Amino acid sequence: MNKQHQIKRTLSLSSNIEYIKQLLGGKGVAHRSDLAKQVCTHFEFHDARGKMQTSGCLKALRDLESSGHFELPKAQHKTGTKSPRRLTDSVPHPVDVPAEVIHITALELVPVQEAEQMRIWNELMLTEHYLKAATLVGRQMRYLIRSEHGWLGGIGYAAPALQLSARDQWIGWNQEERQAQLHRIVGMSRFLIRPSVNCKYLASKVLGMSMATIAKDFNRQYGYSPLLIESFVDTEHYSGTCYKASNWLAIGKTKGRGRQDRHNDSTLSQKTIYMYPLDTSFRKQLGLSANAGLGALAISEGLDAEQWAEHEFGGAPLGDKRLSKRLVNVADAKSQNPGSAFSGTVEGDWPATKAYYRMIDQPEGSAVNLENILQPHRERTARRMMGQKTVLCLQDGSELNYTNLDKCSGLGELKANQTGAKTKGLTLHSSFAIAPNGLPLGVLKAQCIAPHPRLPDDKRKPSKIPIEEKKTFVWIEHHRDLVELAATMPQTQLVNVCDREADFFELFDEQRKNPRVELLIRAQHDRNINQSPFKLFAAIRETSVQSRVSVNVPQQSARPKKSKQKAKAARPGRRAELALRHLAIQLPAPSYYHDKEPVEIQLIHALEENPPQGTKAVEWFLLTTIKIESAKDIEKCLRWYTLRWRIEDWHRVLKSGCKIDDLAHETAERLRRAIGINLVIAWRIMLMTLLGRETPELPAEILFSDVELRTLHAYAKKKIKTPFVTR
């Protein structure tokens, strides 16, 4: 049953209404059932088992009658609300249920097929499910959760939501495709673990068991296998942890309408939508492109010069479709000459320049903000991440100095230089995703923060200031964002890679609460420990070398002394031979956290034992939550950390290539808007450069338009001399 019969839509055609009128005017229709059978036979309305779809046909005929198209024979039986069959007594509570699911005896899912089983299922839902209802619609499957301890709960499947914006966008089908293929989705309408049952991991275990059997059972009952299961979690009652643990995908939220909301009243609570693909190739099975909806993307897909801006900025929620279209045009133009002011980019085109400034100069608080500008790019970045087994999410900050903008309001105070002179500007804090081969996938989150010093009358000790008020809280905010994103891609491992500024206990404690995203952080603090030698760094230096590895140390250009920066000597690039050590430790909580237990963490030490003469040895201490079981795991973590420099390379492209330090606007909010556009342009420049180095065999057509290719070809022909050939 590849496509669903659209019964009402078929019967609504004027020619088919005339056919039904002819049947009603003849003598062969004694009652409604006769009419439905004749209509099903004529239009071949049969399900996958070959049975007539008389129920669906009768419903469509009643709807057409209520619209005034014809009058049906009088109903032989009165329709009314049927009461579910119930038990005379409540379902006995299970006894001696163990605390963890691995100790439950004879756990199984029982398909509801007998009348007594139906009564038990109804009784459980009516008395113990928070919705207090047992009615299902459409094609239905019911299960009871049984064990030797008693009945533990039940599950009910029914028809999916007719329309669901977030789901339909995620799948990537249009209205026609949805109407034809909606039956390939099954809705989990009821899921009950009885309130009296307190058993760890039971819900996720049952979900896994159910996903393993539903397709087979559904096929046996209805003659075809579904491809997707959908469910809704009311976060006012439940957190959805069992769905996350069972690899369901959180893809968005409902609008609170419900199946019978025909007037857009949205009176119900909004729920989180979870999807479970029973077949990973479900888009192909539905006749859709593999890249339809919000599926995985190849890294290089959509980067061509003619379409990239539409892909990365198109549909940005700026409050006006004209502004969204303008954003695409601005990004496209700016990418062709990223280092120039916009007027120079468009070569003095006054209407284009005015359009740019009208967008940038939108009022404060408008939808034209940094987050909304980045939203389409973030969604594309997430899809590129889905195509990777592991993604390194690099977190870092960079100061943007706008001291020269005397009339710009909303800037913050940056660090004072060695003379005490204060500078004005913004702190850019970003999460930048890369693949394990170093290719950048995109910008996940960026904040342009205007830092302000503590008020003079704030005499609190640092230990008394809540973490939410400290500047380091931004690292936790970005980590939480990664955790939320990780729920949408359970097959991809996310690793939050940070430099020494992220070495504070609260971030490790945050990861402990939700371990879905790993941490890999360069240690800054040589903490006290409880055993000899009582110092963290000394303890790991005393352990034996477990592996040796060679890594590239990038060259460092000489940097003269600036107002806030020390001078740096030039350093040539080299290969460094590092000795690797590993130690599992208990990271102690600071003394002001009396109620917090230590965090179990892995410490990796990398040391260059024989550096070149006159060169400072490379020495890194890395803290990670990644499981370390072998020397290969240590080497893997080290190589992942060496890729942290990719975000600094991106910062260089932003400042040297896109020249975001040279932007000039009258408010910090306008600066943020312009910066947001440049963040994505810098990512594309960096990716194109690295793709050329990493995959030189990549067809040029992926990145350049025909006009650009012809120009490059002509330039190369002119510049490259024809080699001398002897005969």
N, C-alpha and C positions, 0 to 999 in steps of 0.2 A: 504494500500500500504506500507507494511513493508520494502520491498527492491526495489530499483530502477532498472529498466531494463537498462543494460549496452549495448545499441544497437550496437554501433560501435565495442566494444570489442567482442560481440557475432558474428557479421558479419565478423570480421577480421580472424576468424578461417579458415584454408585452406579448410576444408570440406564444410563450409558454403559459401565460395567464389565460390567453384565449383557449388554449388546449384544455386547461383545467375547467374552464367554463363549459366547454363542449361536453366534457365528462359529466359534470354536474347536471347538465340539461338532458342527458340520456337516461336510459332505464337501468344501466348496469351498476349504478352506485346506490347501494342500500344504506350504507352508513359510512362514517369517516374512515374506518379501517379499510373498507373496500377501496375507497378513493386513494388512500396512501399506498396500498399495494399496487394499484394500477399505475400510479405516478412513478413509484420506484422501479417497476418493470420497464416502463417506457423510457425513463431517463437513466436506467442502469445504476440506481443508487444502491450499491452493495458494499459491505465492509470487506476487510481483508480475508475474512472467512467465507465470503460469498453470501452472507445473510443480508436480507433486505434491511435498509435503514429506515424502517417505518416510524420509529419514535422521532427521529430528526425530521422526517418528512411531515409528520403530523404537526410538530411544533412550527415549522415553516408555514404550513397551510393556515394554522390559527393566526399567525402574525399577519399574513396577507389578508385574511378575513377582517382582522381588526383595522387594517388600513383601508377597508372598503372596496376591495377588488372583486369579491364575490361572497356568497353566503354558503356556509357548509351545512350539511345535514345536522340535525339536532343531536347533541352528544347523548349517547346511551347511558353513560355513567357520569355522575357528578364528580368533578375534579375538586380536590381539596388537599389540605396539608396532611400528610400521613405522619403518624407518630412512630418513631423508631421502636423496634421491638426491644424490650428491656427485660432484665432479670427482676424477679420479685424481691430479691435481697441484694445488698451491695456485694461487690467482688471482694472475697477475703484478702486481707493484706498478706504479702509474702512474709516468710519468717526466716530469721537467721541469714539475712543477705550479707555477704562479706563486704569488707570496706573497699576492696579492689576487684575489678572485673575478672582478673586472671584466676580468682578463687571461686567464681560462680560455677556451679555444677549444672551441666546439661543445658547451657544457654542456646536457644534456638528461636527462629522466626517461624511462626505458624500461619500459613495463609488461611484467611477466614473463608470457609466454604460451607460449613454446617450452620444450621439455625441457632444452635446453642452458642457457637463461637461468635456469631453476629450479635447475640444478646450481650455477651461478655464485653465485646468491643464497644458496643453502644453505651453500655453502663459505665465503662471506664471514661469514655469521652464526655458523657453528660454530667458525670459527677466529679471528675478529677482534672480534666483539661481546662485551662483557664478560659477558653472560649465557651465552654458549657454547651457545645453543639456537636452533633455527629453526622449531619447531612453532608454528602458529597455530591458533586455534579459530574456529568460526562462519564467517560470510561474510568472505572474504579478498581482499585486493588486495596485490600486491607490485610494487615498482619497483626498478630498478637505476639508479644515478647514473653516467652515461657522459659521457666527454669525449674529445677527441683525445689526451689524455694517458694515458688508460686508465680502468679502472673505479675510481670514487672512493668508492663505498659503496652503501647500499641502504636502502629503507624498506619496512616491512610493516604492513598494516592488518588488523585482525581484530575479533571481537566485543568490545563494551565490558564493563566490570566489571558484574556482575549487580546489586550494591548498592554504593553509595558515598555515605556520609552527607553529606560536604561538597558533592559534585556534586549530589545530589538536593535538598539544601537550596537550593543556588544556583539550580537550575532552578525549584524551587518546585512539584514534582509530588508526589502521594501514591503509595502503593504500587500502587494500581489503575492509575493513569495511567502509572507507570513500567513496569509489566508490559506494558501495551498499546502503549507507544511507545518502548521501549528500543532497538528496531532502528533508530531514527532517529539514534542515536549510533554512531559508528565509533571504535574504539580504535586509536591508533598504537602497535602492539605492539613494533616494532623500528625503530630509527633509527640508522644507522651511517655515520659519516664515518671512513674507514679511518685507523688510528693513524699510518700513514706519510704521510698528507696533512696538511700544515700550511699552510692557505690561509685568510686572513682573510675573514670574512663568508660563507664557503661554506655553513655550516650554515643560517644564517638565509635565504640565497638559495634553497637547496633547499627549505626549509620553505615559503617563499612560492610557489615553483613547484608544490609538491605541493598546497597549498591551492587553487590556481587550477584544478587538473585533477581532483581526487579525486571531486567530486560528479558530474561528467560521466561519468567512467570507471565509477564505481560504478553509476550509472543504466544505463549500457550493459550492464553485466554482470548486475545484479540487478533491474533494472526500476523502481527508485525512487531518489530522491536523499536522502542523509543531511542532517541539519541541523547537527549538532555533531560535532567531533572531540575526543577526549580523549587525553591522554598523561600519563605519569608520569616525573618526573625524580628519580633517586636522587642526592640532594645529597652523598652520600659520594663519588660519582665525578664529578659534573658540577654546574655552577652554574645551568644553565638560561638562560644569557645569550641564546642564539640564539632561544629561545621568546619572551623579553621583547622582543627586537628585532623579532620578526615579529608583534607585537601579540596573542600568546596571553595568556590571563588566568590568573594564579595564584589559585586559589579556595580552597585549603586543603591538607590533608595526608591521606594514607591512614592506616589504623589498623594496617597491617602484617599483614593477614590473608591476602590472596591468594584466588584463585578456589576452591581446594580446602579452605580452612580451615573445616571444618564444626563444629569444637568451640571456636571463639573462642580459639585458641592464640596468634595474633598473633606468629608466629615470624619474619616478614619485616621488613626495615627499612621505616621510614615514608618515603614519597615525596611530593614536592610534586605536586599535581594541576594540570595546565594544560588549559584548554578553549579551543577556537577555534570561534566561531559562523560557519558557512558562510552562514547567513541571519540577519540582525540581527532579523528578526521571528520567530525560532524559537519563542518562547513562544506567539505567536498561532497558528503552524502546528501546535503541539502541543495546541491547544485550551485553553491556559491564559490567565489574565489577564495583561495587559501588566505588571502590578505583582507578579506571582507571584515567588516566590523572592527573589533578591537583585538584581533588576533596578532600573533607574532609577526615582526617585520625583520627582513634582512638589514644589516647595518647600512649598506649602501643604497637601499631602496628609496626612491623619491628625492634624490639629491640633485637631479638634473637642473640645469640653470633655469629652464623655463617654468618648472613646476614646484621647485623646492619651497619657495616662500608661501605658496598656497597650502602646501602640506604642513608646514611648521607654524603658520600663523592663521590660516584660514578658519573662520568660524569662531574667532576669539570673542568671548562674551563681553563686549564693550558697551552694551546697552543700545546699540544702533547698528544695523547691518552695514550702513554706509561707512561707519567708522571701522568695522572689521575689514571691509574691503580696502579701505584706505591703508590700514596697517599692513596688509599684504603688499600693496603697491610701494609703500615706504620701505619695507624690508627688502623688497626686490631691488629697488633703486640703490639703497644704501649698501647692499652687498657688493655692488659693482665698483664702488669706490669708498670702502669703509673708513679710510683715514681722513676724509674731507668732511667739512660742514655740509649739511643737507643741500644748501643752495648751490654749493660747488658740485655735489653729486649729480644734481639734475641740470647742471650747466646753465644756471640762471633762469630756469623755467619758473616764472613767477607764480602761476596758478598752482603748480605742484608744491612749491615752497610754502605758499599760504595754506594749502591743504594739510601739509605736515605740521605746521605750527598750530593750526586749529585743533588738530588731534592732540598734540602734546600739551597745549594750553587749556585743556578741559578743566572745569572747576574742581577744586579740592573735594574729595569724597565721591567723585564720579566713578563709573565702572571702568574707566580707562586707568588701570593701575598695573603695577608690576606683576602681580599674581595672575590677573586675567590675560595680560599680554602673553605670558609664558604658558598659559593653560594648554593650547593646542600642541605646543612643542613638548610639554610634559607628557601628554597622552601618547604622542608618537615615540617619545623616549621610553615610556613604559612598554610599548609594543616591541621596541628593539630589545629591551631587556628580556622579554618573554622568550626570545629566540636563543638565549644563553643559559647554560647550566649554572654559571656563577657570574655575578656582577659585582664589581668593586665600586662602592659608592664613596667617593672621595669628598671629605668635608674640610673646608678651610675658609679663612677670612683674608681680606686684603683691604688696605686703606685707600680711599679715593680722596685726594687732597684738592679742595676747592677754595683754598684761602683767598685766591685772587678774585672770587666772585663776591665783592663787597655787598651787593644789593640782593644776594640770594638768601631767602628766608628758609628756616627749617633745617639748617645744617647743624651738625653736632661738633663737639670738641674732640679732636684727635689727640694722640699722646703729645705731650710737650717735648721739645727737643732738649739737647744738653744745656742750652742757655736758659731754658724755662719759657721760651716763646711758644705761644699756643697757636695751633693751626686748626682750620675749620674744614669739615668734609663729612664723608659718610664711610661707614664700614660695610663692605660687601661680604656677606657670609653666604656660601653656596654649598649645595650638594651636587656633585658632578659625577655621572655614571660612566664607567668604562668597562669594556670587556677584558677578560684575563690576558688577551694579547696586546692590550694597551690602546685599542681603538676606542675613541670617545663615542658614547651612545647619546649623550645629551645632558641638559640641565634639568634637574629634578625640582629644585627649590632654590630660590635666591631671595635674600633680604638685604636691603640697603638701610642700615640702621644709623640713626643720628645719635651718637653716644653723648651722654651728659655726665659730668662729674657729680659725685655725691654732694648733697646740700651741706653747707657748713655746720648746720645744727644737728646733723645726723651723726651721733656719737656711738652708734652701735658697733660692737666688735664684728669682724667678718663672720665669725661662727654663729652670731645671732641673727644674721640677715638671711631670710628665706632664699633658697636657691632660685626661685622664680624672679627675684629682684636682682640677681647677679648677672653680669654680662655673659658668664659661662653658660647660662641657661639656654642660649641659642643652640648649643650643641645637642642638648636634650630635645629641644623642639624639632630639630632636623632628624634626630634618631627616631622620634615618635612618628614623624612623617614617613620614614622608611618602613617602619613596622606596619603602618596602615597600607602602604603600597605593596608590601610583601604578601599581604592577604590576597591580593588579586593575581599573584603568580606563584602558586605553591610549588611548582616544579623548578623554580629558580632560587638559588642560594644568594642572599644579599649579604655583603660584608661591608660594614661601615669602617672606612680606613681614615684615621685622623693623625695629626701631628701632636707634638707634646702639649699643646694648649688644652687638649681634650683629656689629659690625664688627671681626672678628679673623680672621687669615689662615687658621687651621685650619678654619673653616667653609667658606671658599671652596675650600680644598684638598679638603674632604670632598665638595663638590658636583662637583668635577672628576673624582672617582673614579666617580661615578654621576650623569651629567647629566640624569637623567629629571625631576628637580624643579628649576625655576629659582629663583634668588635675586634679591630686590629689597630692598636694605638701605640705610638712611640712613648715610652715612659719618660717622665720628667723628674719625678720625685724618688729619691733614694729612701724609701720608707723604712721605718723600724719594723723588725719582725721579732717573734718571741723566742726563736732558737738561735744558737751561735751560727754565724758571726754577728747576728742581731741587726744586720743591714742587708737590704734587698739585693743591691748590686754586688756586694762582696760575696753573698751566698751563692749566686749563680756563677761568679768567676771561679769559685772553688770546685765546681762540678767538672766532669770530664767532657772533652770535645766529642760530640756525637756525629758531626758531619763537617765537611768543608765544601765551600761553593765559591764560584767566581762570579762577580757581578760587575756591571758597568757603573763607574762613578762619573757622572756627567761633568763636562768642563764648566768652569765658572769664570765669567768675564770679570775683569777688574772693575771696581766700582769706587768712584771718588767719594769722599766724605760729603754728606748732605746734612741739612739742618737737623734731621731726626735719625739719620742712619750713619753707622760707622763705615769707614772705608773697608773695602774688601780687596785682597790681592787676587790676581788672576790665578786660576788653577787649571792645568790641562786635564782633559779627560783621560781615564785609565781603567784598566781592569784590576779589581781588587780581589785578592784571595782572602776569604773570611772563614774563620773557625766558628762553628755554631754549637751552642749549648742550650739546654732546655731544663726547666724546673717548674713543676706544678706547685702553686703556692696558695695560701689563704690571704687574700688582700684585706688587711684590717680596715675597719671603719674608723673615721676620725673620732677623736675623743668626745666630740660634742654630739655624736650619734650613739647614745648609750644603748638604744633598743635595736640596733641593726647588727646582724651577724656578718662575719667576714664573707667576702665573695671569693668563690673558687675560680682561679684563673691560671692561665699558662704564661710563663715568662720565657722569652727567647733572647739569647745574647748572641750578637754577631760582632766579631772583632777581627780587624786586619792586623795580624801578628807581625808582619814585615812590611811596613809601608815604605815607599821610596824616601830616600834621604831628604830631609827638610820638609816633609809632608806630614800633616797631622793624620794619625791613623783613624780609619773609620771604626766607630764603635756605636752600636745601636742596642738598646734594650726595648723589646717589644712586648706589650701586654695584649693577650688575645683570649677570647672565649671559644675559639675554634678548637675542636678536639685534636690533641696531638698524640698520635700512637706510634709514630715512626720518624726516622730522620727525614723521609720524604715529605712528611707533613711540616716539619720545621722549615725545610727548603722552600716549600710552597708558600708558606706565610711570609718568608723573607722576600721572595720574588714579588709577591703581591704588594708588599710594602714599598718596594723600589718603584712601583708604578704610581705611588702617591705624587710624584713630581709632575704627573700629567696635569693636575689642576693648577700647578704653578706655571706650566707651559701655557695653559689656557689664559691665566691672568696676564701673561706676557703678551699674548695675542690681543687681548682686550685693551691693554694700555699702549702697546707699540703699534699694533695694526689698526685697531678701531679707535684708538686715542680717546678713550672715555674720560681720561683726566682733563681733556681739553673742552668738554661739553660746557655750554654756557646757557643757563636758564635762570629764571627769576625765583623759582622755588625748588626745594628739595624734591617735592613730589613730581615736578616736571622732569627733573634730572633722572629720577627713578624710571620714568616711562621711556626716556631715551636710552638709558642703560639697559633696560629689559630687551629692547630690540637688538642692541649690540651683543648681548650675551649669546643669543642664538646665532648671530652672524659669525662671531668668533668661534663657536663650536663647529660650524660648517667649514670655516677656513682651516681649522686644525684637523678635522676629519679628512678633508680633501688632501691635505699635505701628507698625512700619515698613510692614507690609502695608497697614494702614489708610491710611498716607500715600502710599505708592507706587501702590497699586492700590485706590482707593476704590470701584471698581465690583465688587470681590470680594463674592460673596454672604455675608451675615452668618452663614448656616448652617454655613459652613466652620469657623468659630472658636467659635461659641456654641451651646449647647444650646437646646431649645425653651423650657425654663423661664427661662433667662437672657435669651432674646430677649423673652419676654413681660414680664419684669421691667423690662428696658431700655425697652421700648415704653411701659409704664405710667409709668415715671419721666419719659421725654421728654414724654409727654402732659401730665403734671402741671407740669413746669418751663417748657415752651415755650408762651408765650402765643399764642392764636389771632390771626393777623394781622387788622387792621381792613380790612374790605372795603366799598367804596362801591358803591352801586347807581345 
